Amino acid sequence: MTRTILSFLLLLLAAHAGAQTDPARQQVTFMPVTTQCDEEGDINRLFIVYTTPDGNQNALTCEMPWPVPKDQFIGGEIEEVDLNFDGNLDFMVFLTYMNNTGHNPIYEPYIWDVDSHSFISIPDCPAFISPYVFPEEKRIVCREIRDDMAEFYQYEWKDGKLVNTGQWQDNLNELYNQ
């Protein structure tokens, strides 16, 4: 019993010692998200400004998937989460909903680059729809609801890239009527 507890403690210490958190990332501050409108007055871009500990301000531009009328816009919030499971908080910005029922929120993900001390787009990554991050399993599952079907996409980090590792569908009527 003592050996099992000692082994477990050593394993926890090793895992904790391996955590890599960039001190610069821990001190990043975000400004309120601003928007840009097209000639019809619909929102077509979001601007995210953040300040690093050295005082540098950086700006990122998110293109909206389609123009959204200003009076119907719901979005612009930033959710900080570790998307690539490296111990540093990355973030997703909520762009808008895919439909007006409140289903299928669309997020644009960015990861923290330790070398440049800045956020970068994830190469070849589509926008996330209804993402759920499972840090213990190092995976992200996105869900899109269409009529009575839900389509799921699973992503994992492999060799420094986000890879789609699975896709499946579920019939919502069957799930809810069980």
N, C-alpha and C positions, 0 to 999 in steps of 0.2 A: 504494500500500500504506500509506504513512504517513497519507494522508488518511482511509482506511478505519479505521485504528486510532484516530486522533484523534476521528473521528466516533463511534466505538463508545464511547470513554472519556467523551466529552461526554454521550452518551445515558445511560450508567451513572450519571454524576454527577447528571444531571437527575432520574433515577428515584429515586436515593438521597435527594436533597434534598427530594423530594416526599413522602417517607415521614413519616407523622404518627403519632408514638407519644406518648401522653399520659404524662408523668412520674408522675402519680398512679397510673395503672394499673400501671406497672412496680413499684410498691411495695405492691400489694395482697397481703395474706396471708389464707389460708383456714384456718378451724378445721376439725377433723374433722367429717364429716357425721354428723348425729344422725337418729334415726328416731322415728316415733310409731306406736303400734299401736292397732288398733280393739279392741272388746270381746272378740273371739275371740283376741286376741293376734297377729293378722296385721299386718304393716307396711303402712300406708296412706299415709304421708307421709315425705318426707325434708326436713330443714332444713339449709340451707347458710348459715353465718355467715362473713362476711369483714370484715377491718379495712382501712380506707383509711389513707394516710399521716397524715392529720389526727387519727387515733385513733378515728374514728367506726366503730362496728360496724353492719353491715347484715345483715339476714336475708332469705332467700328460701325459699319453701315449694314443694316439688315434690309434686304429687299423683301417687301411683302409678297406673298404668293399671288395676290391680286389686289387691286385698289379697294380699300374699305372706307365707306362713308364715315366721316368724322363723328356723326351723331350715333353711329352703330359700333364704333371701335371699342373693343374690349381686348386689351393686351398691353404689351410693353413692360410687364413685370420681369424681373431677373430672379432666377432660381439658382442658387449656388449649390453645386453637387460635384462630386469627384467622378467624372465620366470615364476617365481612362485608368482609374484605380491606382494612381501613382502616389497617393497621399496628399496631393494638392487639390484644392477646390477649383473646379472649372465652373462653367455656368451655361445655362440655357436661357434664352430670352423668349417669352411668350409672344408670338406674333399675332395670332388671331385664331378664331374657330373656323373649322372647315365648313360647318353649316350652322344654321341659326338655332339648333336645338340644344346647344351647349355640349355637343359631342365633338370629339376629334380636335382638341386644341393642338395647334402647330407650334413647335419650338425650334429655334435655330441654336445649335450647340456650338460652343467654343471651348477649347482646352488651353490650359496654362502652359506656356513654353518656358521651361526653366532657363534655357540659354539666353533668350532675348528678354526675359521678364515681361512678357506680354501675352495676351490672349490671341489665339489663332483659330481659323476655321479648321474643322476636321476634314482632311482631304477625302474626296469622293464620298462624302456623307450626305444622305438626303436629310431634309428637315425631319425631326422626330414628331410623330403624331401620338399623343397620349402616352408619353414615355414613363416607364417604371424602372427605376435603377435598383438593381440587386447587388450591393457592394460585396456581400459575403461570397456570392457566386461569380462576381466580376462579369455581369452581363446586364444588358439593357433590353427590355421588352417593350415594343411599341404596339398599340392597338388602334385599329381603325374600325369604326362601326358603320356598316352600310345596311340600311333596311333591317332585316332580321339576322344578318350575319356579322360576325366580328372577325377581322383578319389580324393576325399577330405576326410580328417580325422580331426575331431575336438577334441581337448584336453582341459580339465579344471582342475584346482587344487581343489581337494576335500579331506578333512581330511589329509592334508600333502602329498598327492600323486597326480601324474599326471594321469588323468583318460580319456580314450577315450570315449567321450560322443556323438559321431555321425560319420556317414560315409555315403557318397552319391557319385553318379556319374553324370556327365554331358556330353552330346555329343557336342564336340567342333564344328563340322560342323553346327549343329543347332544353337549354340550360335553365331557363326561368320556370319551366313547367315540371321540373323534376321534384 
